[in-house]
Amino acid sequence: MEKIGQKIKAIRAYVVEGGGGDYHDQVEEHWIVKQIATPMSIYPEYKMTRTSFGINALKTLVVEVESEDGTVGFAISTGGYPAAWLVMNHLDRFIVGSDVSDIEKMWDQMYRATLYYGRKGIVMNAISAIDLALWDLLGKLRKEPVYKLLGGKVRDELEFYATGPRPDLAKEMGFIGGKIPLVYGPADGEKGLRKNMELAKEMREKVGSDFLLMWDCWMALDLPYAKKLMEESSKLGFKWIEECFNPDDYWSYEDLKKAAPNNIMVTGGEHEATRYGFRMLIEKCDLDILQPDVGWCGGMTELIKIANLAEAHGKLVIPHGSGVYSHHFVITRVNSPFTECLMMAPKADKVLPQYYPLLKDEPIPINGKLKLSDKPGFGVELNKENLVEVKKGQQL
């Protein structure tokens, strides 16, 4: 990519509570924090709400990068204070003073410099946020939307499925499918499995045979339970069963895929990171669909590599819902035919912005579809109210 003669003069990191990138940071009445099968569901005291075990503990990270002429790019992820501290006390040295076009070099240096304590998790959240902010900055300086920097659109508009407890309402709102959060896991035994399937049958009857239905299992299952859930769900025409296991348990994914009927897909990758993790999901596990989150997997720079690897192996890439950041990616990829909309309304009965209240002009799908604007960068403006800046050298 041609250099444009601007260097980065500053990087800033902020933390904010109450929604935003940490979309689980909601009130207890919200569906997204109510009883959903999780890895912690085996412990009764942490079963009834996800906030009880601290899913909202880290809060939201916001990163800004500023070029010499005062242009600012920004991005949102999770990781809160720990990630913000890393941005300002380690990763900043690879950003400030660099040419704004040298995104690949900056990413590689951040990744190599954190190998001994990073590779996934909070460190990759921080790297992802910086990377997305750099793409936003470059787009603004070039006066082009990020999707044009990525090669341009392969379709005129995005098409969405909805994630939430009411796929019947999602169909009424124009979505092509609904992904249901699994309520009962292995700790609930056969009775819990029956309750899951009762819900599945009810929703299939309500939405009809042509509407996509999927399960979001959020790392909660063991292999025997996942096989039973998959077999019963395939009889109801479910499209896929998602993220059943500990993300590092590639062997269970491999065995589940081998046992899968031809009419149901096995998917995952929301909590995986970098091309190396996704190579395992492709080559060992043979997953049908990869679901990286661009705010967690390494940012846009790494998502491009993941998607190219997937395409070479004939796999689809349907990113985990990350709003405008994944929108600009999906619109450029043939092997990303549709994308995810997280239903942020407490009752999943209307479409709300995912990153509220951090984006002033966040686009949302209408009737299940969205046309991207031609505004430069990611095309959104940061609402700086309630942001807490984390300074270099600050003790947390």
Secondary structure, 3 states (H helix, E strand, C coil): CCCCCCEEEEEEEEEECCECCECCCCCCCCHHHCCCCCHHHHCHHHCCCCHHHCCCCCCEEEEEEEECCCCEEEEEEECHHHHHHHHHHCHHHHCCCCECCCHHHHHHHHHHHCCCCCCCHHHHHHHHHHHHHHHHHHHHHHCCEHHHHCCCCCCCCEEEEEECCCHHHHHHCCCCEEEEECCCCHHHHHHHHHHHHHHHHHHHHHHCCCCEEEEECCCCCCHHHHHHHHHHHHHCCCCEEECCCCCCCHHHHHHHHHHCCCCCEEEECCCCCHHHHHHHHHHCCCCCEECCCCCCCCHHHHHHHHHHHHHHCCCEECCCCCHHHHHHHHCCCCCCCCEEEECCCCCCCCCCCCCCCCECCCCCCECCEECCCCCCECCCCECCCCCEEECCCCCC
